[in-house]
Amino acid sequence: MVQQIRQNEPQYICVVPVESITGNLDEEIMSFGISVDAAKSEAEKLLASTYGCTLTQIVELMQKASIQPIAQSCAPTGDIE
């Protein structure tokens, strides 16, 4: 699943480490949303669809998640040089 950052809207990123399911210490998922709740919801959907996580696993993984705003300077402007 690929998400696109929208221009001129606040954006949040949710980073969830998934090493406890995959065994890969560097593996994580990232999801985006226009609010903290939207970013969390997208991450929960990814955990269920991509990794087949149960509700208990999702709750446990989300406790380790990091959610932060994305600076607007990181959003694409549409101008490619």
Backbone atoms as SQL, in Angstrom:
CREATE TABLE atoms (id INTEGER PRIMARY KEY, chain TEXT, resi INTEGER, resn TEXT, atom TEXT, x REAL, y REAL, z REAL);
INSERT INTO atoms VALUES
  (1, 'A', 1, 'MET', 'N', 0.851, -1.169, 0.000),
  (2, 'A', 1, 'MET', 'CA', 0.000, 0.000, 0.000),
  (3, 'A', 1, 'MET', 'C', 0.904, 1.241, 0.000),
  (4, 'A', 2, 'VAL', 'N', 0.631, 2.187, -0.881),
  (5, 'A', 2, 'VAL', 'CA', 1.411, 3.410, -0.967),
  (6, 'A', 2, 'VAL', 'C', 0.483, 4.577, -0.683),
  (7, 'A', 3, 'GLN', 'N', 0.940, 5.470, 0.181),
  (8, 'A', 3, 'GLN', 'CA', 0.171, 6.661, 0.485),
  (9, 'A', 3, 'GLN', 'C', 0.904, 7.873, -0.061),
  (10, 'A', 4, 'GLN', 'N', 0.140, 8.885, -0.440),
  (11, 'A', 4, 'GLN', 'CA', 0.729, 10.099, -0.991),
  (12, 'A', 4, 'GLN', 'C', 0.508, 11.245, -0.022),
  (13, 'A', 5, 'ILE', 'N', 1.551, 12.054, 0.179),
  (14, 'A', 5, 'ILE', 'CA', 1.432, 13.229, 1.036),
  (15, 'A', 5, 'ILE', 'C', 0.658, 14.291, 0.274),
  (16, 'A', 6, 'ARG', 'N', -0.331, 14.891, 0.911),
  (17, 'A', 6, 'ARG', 'CA', -1.154, 15.907, 0.263),
  (18, 'A', 6, 'ARG', 'C', -0.602, 17.295, 0.559),
  (19, 'A', 7, 'GLN', 'N', -0.596, 18.109, -0.450),
  (20, 'A', 7, 'GLN', 'CA', -0.086, 19.465, -0.334),
  (21, 'A', 7, 'GLN', 'C', -1.074, 20.333, 0.435),
  (22, 'A', 8, 'ASN', 'N', -0.562, 21.252, 1.238),
  (23, 'A', 8, 'ASN', 'CA', -1.350, 22.249, 1.976),
  (24, 'A', 8, 'ASN', 'C', -2.319, 21.657, 2.986),
  (25, 'A', 9, 'GLU', 'N', -2.061, 20.483, 3.481),
  (26, 'A', 9, 'GLU', 'CA', -2.844, 19.884, 4.560),
  (27, 'A', 9, 'GLU', 'C', -1.874, 19.427, 5.632),
  (28, 'A', 10, 'PRO', 'N', -2.259, 19.556, 6.900),
  (29, 'A', 10, 'PRO', 'CA', -1.371, 19.020, 7.940),
  (30, 'A', 10, 'PRO', 'C', -1.236, 17.513, 7.748),
  (31, 'A', 11, 'GLN', 'N', -0.066, 17.005, 7.984),
  (32, 'A', 11, 'GLN', 'CA', 0.187, 15.581, 7.813),
  (33, 'A', 11, 'GLN', 'C', 0.916, 15.036, 9.035),
  (34, 'A', 12, 'TYR', 'N', 0.620, 13.808, 9.364),
  (35, 'A', 12, 'TYR', 'CA', 1.287, 13.115, 10.461),
  (36, 'A', 12, 'TYR', 'C', 1.814, 11.790, 9.937),
  (37, 'A', 13, 'ILE', 'N', 2.910, 11.358, 10.515),
  (38, 'A', 13, 'ILE', 'CA', 3.497, 10.070, 10.166),
  (39, 'A', 13, 'ILE', 'C', 3.491, 9.200, 11.413),
  (40, 'A', 14, 'CYS', 'N', 3.117, 7.949, 11.226),
  (41, 'A', 14, 'CYS', 'CA', 3.119, 6.962, 12.296),
  (42, 'A', 14, 'CYS', 'C', 4.130, 5.882, 11.906),
  (43, 'A', 15, 'VAL', 'N', 5.140, 5.703, 12.750),
  (44, 'A', 15, 'VAL', 'CA', 6.181, 4.706, 12.505),
  (45, 'A', 15, 'VAL', 'C', 6.034, 3.615, 13.555),
  (46, 'A', 16, 'VAL', 'N', 5.855, 2.382, 13.086),
  (47, 'A', 16, 'VAL', 'CA', 5.644, 1.253, 13.989),
  (48, 'A', 16, 'VAL', 'C', 6.742, 0.212, 13.764),
  (49, 'A', 17, 'PRO', 'N', 7.564, -0.044, 14.783),
  (50, 'A', 17, 'PRO', 'CA', 8.561, -1.108, 14.639),
  (51, 'A', 17, 'PRO', 'C', 7.863, -2.470, 14.640),
  (52, 'A', 18, 'VAL', 'N', 8.237, -3.329, 13.697),
  (53, 'A', 18, 'VAL', 'CA', 7.583, -4.636, 13.591),
  (54, 'A', 18, 'VAL', 'C', 8.571, -5.792, 13.750),
  (55, 'A', 19, 'GLU', 'N', 9.727, -5.499, 14.361),
  (56, 'A', 19, 'GLU', 'CA', 10.728, -6.560, 14.511),
  (57, 'A', 19, 'GLU', 'C', 10.227, -7.738, 15.335),
  (58, 'A', 20, 'SER', 'N', 9.276, -7.493, 16.239),
  (59, 'A', 20, 'SER', 'CA', 8.773, -8.602, 17.050),
  (60, 'A', 20, 'SER', 'C', 7.990, -9.617, 16.213),
  (61, 'A', 21, 'ILE', 'N', 7.494, -9.196, 15.040),
  (62, 'A', 21, 'ILE', 'CA', 6.770, -10.147, 14.185),
  (63, 'A', 21, 'ILE', 'C', 7.673, -10.696, 13.081),
  (64, 'A', 22, 'THR', 'N', 8.594, -9.876, 12.605),
  (65, 'A', 22, 'THR', 'CA', 9.399, -10.291, 11.453),
  (66, 'A', 22, 'THR', 'C', 10.775, -10.830, 11.819),
  (67, 'A', 23, 'GLY', 'N', 11.273, -10.442, 12.989),
  (68, 'A', 23, 'GLY', 'CA', 12.619, -10.856, 13.382),
  (69, 'A', 23, 'GLY', 'C', 13.704, -9.960, 12.805),
  (70, 'A', 24, 'ASN', 'N', 13.330, -9.018, 11.957),
  (71, 'A', 24, 'ASN', 'CA', 14.275, -8.074, 11.359),
  (72, 'A', 24, 'ASN', 'C', 14.318, -6.816, 12.222),
  (73, 'A', 25, 'LEU', 'N', 15.457, -6.555, 12.858),
  (74, 'A', 25, 'LEU', 'CA', 15.569, -5.444, 13.802),
  (75, 'A', 25, 'LEU', 'C', 15.341, -4.076, 13.167),
  (76, 'A', 26, 'ASP', 'N', 15.534, -3.954, 11.870),
  (77, 'A', 26, 'ASP', 'CA', 15.392, -2.665, 11.208),
  (78, 'A', 26, 'ASP', 'C', 14.037, -2.469, 10.535),
  (79, 'A', 27, 'GLU', 'N', 13.153, -3.433, 10.639),
  (80, 'A', 27, 'GLU', 'CA', 11.900, -3.338, 9.898),
  (81, 'A', 27, 'GLU', 'C', 10.859, -2.529, 10.667),
  (82, 'A', 28, 'GLU', 'N', 10.186, -1.662, 9.925),
  (83, 'A', 28, 'GLU', 'CA', 9.109, -0.851, 10.491),
  (84, 'A', 28, 'GLU', 'C', 8.139, -0.514, 9.380),
  (85, 'A', 29, 'ILE', 'N', 6.934, -0.130, 9.773),
  (86, 'A', 29, 'ILE', 'CA', 5.974, 0.357, 8.786),
  (87, 'A', 29, 'ILE', 'C', 5.750, 1.838, 9.052),
  (88, 'A', 30, 'MET', 'N', 5.377, 2.556, 8.018),
  (89, 'A', 30, 'MET', 'CA', 5.071, 3.975, 8.139),
  (90, 'A', 30, 'MET', 'C', 3.725, 4.233, 7.481),
  (91, 'A', 31, 'SER', 'N', 2.916, 5.006, 8.161),
  (92, 'A', 31, 'SER', 'CA', 1.635, 5.399, 7.586),
  (93, 'A', 31, 'SER', 'C', 1.465, 6.894, 7.783),
  (94, 'A', 32, 'PHE', 'N', 0.592, 7.481, 6.984),
  (95, 'A', 32, 'PHE', 'CA', 0.379, 8.915, 7.011),
  (96, 'A', 32, 'PHE', 'C', -1.092, 9.219, 7.209),
  (97, 'A', 33, 'GLY', 'N', -1.390, 10.390, 7.759),
  (98, 'A', 33, 'GLY', 'CA', -2.766, 10.813, 7.927),
  (99, 'A', 33, 'GLY', 'C', -2.842, 12.307, 8.149),
  (100, 'A', 34, 'ILE', 'N', -4.040, 12.859, 8.018),
  (101, 'A', 34, 'ILE', 'CA', -4.223, 14.295, 8.221),
  (102, 'A', 34, 'ILE', 'C', -4.417, 14.621, 9.697),
  (103, 'A', 35, 'SER', 'N', -4.458, 13.585, 10.534),
  (104, 'A', 35, 'SER', 'CA', -4.535, 13.763, 11.983),
  (105, 'A', 35, 'SER', 'C', -3.789, 12.599, 12.631),
  (106, 'A', 36, 'VAL', 'N', -3.536, 12.735, 13.913),
  (107, 'A', 36, 'VAL', 'CA', -2.881, 11.650, 14.648),
  (108, 'A', 36, 'VAL', 'C', -3.727, 10.383, 14.547),
  (109, 'A', 37, 'ASP', 'N', -5.034, 10.526, 14.754),
  (110, 'A', 37, 'ASP', 'CA', -5.924, 9.358, 14.703),
  (111, 'A', 37, 'ASP', 'C', -5.952, 8.715, 13.320),
  (112, 'A', 38, 'ALA', 'N', -5.911, 9.542, 12.271),
  (113, 'A', 38, 'ALA', 'CA', -5.919, 8.994, 10.905),
  (114, 'A', 38, 'ALA', 'C', -4.637, 8.223, 10.629),
  (115, 'A', 39, 'ALA', 'N', -3.499, 8.747, 11.078),
  (116, 'A', 39, 'ALA', 'CA', -2.221, 8.053, 10.878),
  (117, 'A', 39, 'ALA', 'C', -2.211, 6.733, 11.647),
  (118, 'A', 40, 'LYS', 'N', -2.727, 6.740, 12.887),
  (119, 'A', 40, 'LYS', 'CA', -2.797, 5.512, 13.683),
  (120, 'A', 40, 'LYS', 'C', -3.716, 4.491, 13.023),
  (121, 'A', 41, 'SER', 'N', -4.852, 4.949, 12.534),
  (122, 'A', 41, 'SER', 'CA', -5.811, 4.056, 11.892),
  (123, 'A', 41, 'SER', 'C', -5.208, 3.382, 10.662),
  (124, 'A', 42, 'GLU', 'N', -4.485, 4.154, 9.857),
  (125, 'A', 42, 'GLU', 'CA', -3.834, 3.588, 8.672),
  (126, 'A', 42, 'GLU', 'C', -2.785, 2.554, 9.072),
  (127, 'A', 43, 'ALA', 'N', -2.028, 2.833, 10.138),
  (128, 'A', 43, 'ALA', 'CA', -1.018, 1.882, 10.615),
  (129, 'A', 43, 'ALA', 'C', -1.684, 0.588, 11.076),
  (130, 'A', 44, 'GLU', 'N', -2.775, 0.703, 11.797),
  (131, 'A', 44, 'GLU', 'CA', -3.496, -0.482, 12.268),
  (132, 'A', 44, 'GLU', 'C', -4.000, -1.321, 11.095),
  (133, 'A', 45, 'LYS', 'N', -4.499, -0.655, 10.055),
  (134, 'A', 45, 'LYS', 'CA', -4.965, -1.366, 8.858),
  (135, 'A', 45, 'LYS', 'C', -3.807, -2.099, 8.183),
  (136, 'A', 46, 'LEU', 'N', -2.648, -1.422, 8.088),
  (137, 'A', 46, 'LEU', 'CA', -1.475, -2.055, 7.484),
  (138, 'A', 46, 'LEU', 'C', -1.026, -3.275, 8.277),
  (139, 'A', 47, 'LEU', 'N', -1.028, -3.169, 9.595),
  (140, 'A', 47, 'LEU', 'CA', -0.621, -4.300, 10.428),
  (141, 'A', 47, 'LEU', 'C', -1.547, -5.494, 10.224),
  (142, 'A', 48, 'ALA', 'N', -2.833, -5.227, 10.106),
  (143, 'A', 48, 'ALA', 'CA', -3.796, -6.312, 9.907),
  (144, 'A', 48, 'ALA', 'C', -3.681, -6.907, 8.507),
  (145, 'A', 49, 'SER', 'N', -3.591, -6.045, 7.482),
  (146, 'A', 49, 'SER', 'CA', -3.608, -6.557, 6.110),
  (147, 'A', 49, 'SER', 'C', -2.261, -7.120, 5.665),
  (148, 'A', 50, 'THR', 'N', -1.176, -6.478, 6.039),
  (149, 'A', 50, 'THR', 'CA', 0.145, -6.903, 5.575),
  (150, 'A', 50, 'THR', 'C', 0.714, -8.048, 6.398),
  (151, 'A', 51, 'TYR', 'N', 0.544, -7.968, 7.709),
  (152, 'A', 51, 'TYR', 'CA', 1.157, -8.961, 8.589),
  (153, 'A', 51, 'TYR', 'C', 0.143, -9.917, 9.225),
  (154, 'A', 52, 'GLY', 'N', -1.139, -9.696, 9.017),
  (155, 'A', 52, 'GLY', 'CA', -2.165, -10.571, 9.580),
  (156, 'A', 52, 'GLY', 'C', -2.220, -10.510, 11.094),
  (157, 'A', 53, 'CYS', 'N', -1.911, -9.344, 11.665),
  (158, 'A', 53, 'CYS', 'CA', -1.873, -9.196, 13.121),
  (159, 'A', 53, 'CYS', 'C', -3.271, -9.300, 13.729),
  (160, 'A', 54, 'THR', 'N', -3.317, -9.861, 14.908),
  (161, 'A', 54, 'THR', 'CA', -4.555, -9.901, 15.686),
  (162, 'A', 54, 'THR', 'C', -4.718, -8.560, 16.392),
  (163, 'A', 55, 'LEU', 'N', -5.887, -8.314, 16.955),
  (164, 'A', 55, 'LEU', 'CA', -6.141, -7.079, 17.679),
  (165, 'A', 55, 'LEU', 'C', -5.154, -6.917, 18.837),
  (166, 'A', 56, 'THR', 'N', -4.869, -7.993, 19.538),
  (167, 'A', 56, 'THR', 'CA', -3.917, -7.947, 20.650),
  (168, 'A', 56, 'THR', 'C', -2.530, -7.544, 20.165),
  (169, 'A', 57, 'GLN', 'N', -2.087, -8.121, 19.062),
  (170, 'A', 57, 'GLN', 'CA', -0.783, -7.772, 18.505),
  (171, 'A', 57, 'GLN', 'C', -0.747, -6.309, 18.050),
  (172, 'A', 58, 'ILE', 'N', -1.825, -5.858, 17.435),
  (173, 'A', 58, 'ILE', 'CA', -1.894, -4.476, 16.968),
  (174, 'A', 58, 'ILE', 'C', -1.782, -3.514, 18.143),
  (175, 'A', 59, 'VAL', 'N', -2.511, -3.781, 19.220),
  (176, 'A', 59, 'VAL', 'CA', -2.453, -2.925, 20.402),
  (177, 'A', 59, 'VAL', 'C', -1.030, -2.891, 20.958),
  (178, 'A', 60, 'GLU', 'N', -0.399, -4.037, 21.039),
  (179, 'A', 60, 'GLU', 'CA', 0.971, -4.129, 21.558),
  (180, 'A', 60, 'GLU', 'C', 1.949, -3.346, 20.676),
  (181, 'A', 61, 'LEU', 'N', 1.836, -3.511, 19.368),
  (182, 'A', 61, 'LEU', 'CA', 2.730, -2.811, 18.449),
  (183, 'A', 61, 'LEU', 'C', 2.491, -1.306, 18.449),
  (184, 'A', 62, 'MET', 'N', 1.236, -0.892, 18.545),
  (185, 'A', 62, 'MET', 'CA', 0.917, 0.532, 18.533),
  (186, 'A', 62, 'MET', 'C', 1.422, 1.237, 19.789),
  (187, 'A', 63, 'GLN', 'N', 1.630, 0.498, 20.872),
  (188, 'A', 63, 'GLN', 'CA', 2.194, 1.091, 22.084),
  (189, 'A', 63, 'GLN', 'C', 3.647, 1.506, 21.851),
  (190, 'A', 64, 'LYS', 'N', 4.300, 0.899, 20.874),
  (191, 'A', 64, 'LYS', 'CA', 5.692, 1.215, 20.545),
  (192, 'A', 64, 'LYS', 'C', 5.799, 2.225, 19.403),
  (193, 'A', 65, 'ALA', 'N', 4.657, 2.625, 18.855),
  (194, 'A', 65, 'ALA', 'CA', 4.639, 3.506, 17.691),
  (195, 'A', 65, 'ALA', 'C', 5.054, 4.930, 18.045),
  (196, 'A', 66, 'SER', 'N', 5.568, 5.604, 17.040),
  (197, 'A', 66, 'SER', 'CA', 5.940, 7.011, 17.153),
  (198, 'A', 66, 'SER', 'C', 5.112, 7.784, 16.137),
  (199, 'A', 67, 'ILE', 'N', 4.425, 8.835, 16.592),
  (200, 'A', 67, 'ILE', 'CA', 3.596, 9.638, 15.692),
  (201, 'A', 67, 'ILE', 'C', 4.055, 11.080, 15.794),
  (202, 'A', 68, 'GLN', 'N', 4.377, 11.659, 14.634),
  (203, 'A', 68, 'GLN', 'CA', 4.899, 13.023, 14.618),
  (204, 'A', 68, 'GLN', 'C', 4.341, 13.785, 13.427),
  (205, 'A', 69, 'PRO', 'N', 4.248, 15.104, 13.558),
  (206, 'A', 69, 'PRO', 'CA', 3.841, 15.905, 12.396),
  (207, 'A', 69, 'PRO', 'C', 4.960, 15.937, 11.365),
  (208, 'A', 70, 'ILE', 'N', 4.569, 16.042, 10.119),
  (209, 'A', 70, 'ILE', 'CA', 5.534, 16.173, 9.025),
  (210, 'A', 70, 'ILE', 'C', 5.581, 17.647, 8.661),
  (211, 'A', 71, 'ALA', 'N', 6.769, 18.192, 8.543),
  (212, 'A', 71, 'ALA', 'CA', 6.925, 19.597, 8.155),
  (213, 'A', 71, 'ALA', 'C', 6.393, 19.799, 6.746),
  (214, 'A', 72, 'GLN', 'N', 5.733, 20.892, 6.525),
  (215, 'A', 72, 'GLN', 'CA', 5.195, 21.175, 5.195),
  (216, 'A', 72, 'GLN', 'C', 6.297, 21.253, 4.143),
  (217, 'A', 73, 'SER', 'N', 7.515, 21.573, 4.564),
  (218, 'A', 73, 'SER', 'CA', 8.612, 21.633, 3.598),
  (219, 'A', 73, 'SER', 'C', 8.935, 20.262, 3.022),
  (220, 'A', 74, 'CYS', 'N', 8.454, 19.199, 3.689),
  (221, 'A', 74, 'CYS', 'CA', 8.685, 17.846, 3.190),
  (222, 'A', 74, 'CYS', 'C', 7.627, 17.432, 2.175),
  (223, 'A', 75, 'ALA', 'N', 6.527, 18.176, 2.112),
  (224, 'A', 75, 'ALA', 'CA', 5.445, 17.825, 1.200),
  (225, 'A', 75, 'ALA', 'C', 5.793, 18.286, -0.208),
  (226, 'A', 76, 'PRO', 'N', 5.432, 17.487, -1.212),
  (227, 'A', 76, 'PRO', 'CA', 5.733, 17.877, -2.590),
  (228, 'A', 76, 'PRO', 'C', 4.976, 19.121, -3.001),
  (229, 'A', 77, 'THR', 'N', 5.590, 19.954, -3.813),
  (230, 'A', 77, 'THR', 'CA', 4.949, 21.177, -4.284),
  (231, 'A', 77, 'THR', 'C', 4.366, 21.018, -5.672),
  (232, 'A', 78, 'GLY', 'N', 4.705, 19.938, -6.332),
  (233, 'A', 78, 'GLY', 'CA', 4.238, 19.714, -7.684),
  (234, 'A', 78, 'GLY', 'C', 5.238, 20.195, -8.712),
  (235, 'A', 79, 'ASP', 'N', 6.195, 21.023, -8.277),
  (236, 'A', 79, 'ASP', 'CA', 7.234, 21.514, -9.183),
  (237, 'A', 79, 'ASP', 'C', 8.420, 20.553, -9.156),
  (238, 'A', 80, 'ILE', 'N', 8.733, 19.994, -10.277),
  (239, 'A', 80, 'ILE', 'CA', 9.896, 19.103, -10.375),
  (240, 'A', 80, 'ILE', 'C', 10.889, 19.758, -11.317),
  (241, 'A', 81, 'GLU', 'N', 12.079, 19.950, -10.828),
  (242, 'A', 81, 'GLU', 'CA', 13.103, 20.584, -11.658),
  (243, 'A', 81, 'GLU', 'C', 14.100, 19.583, -12.148);
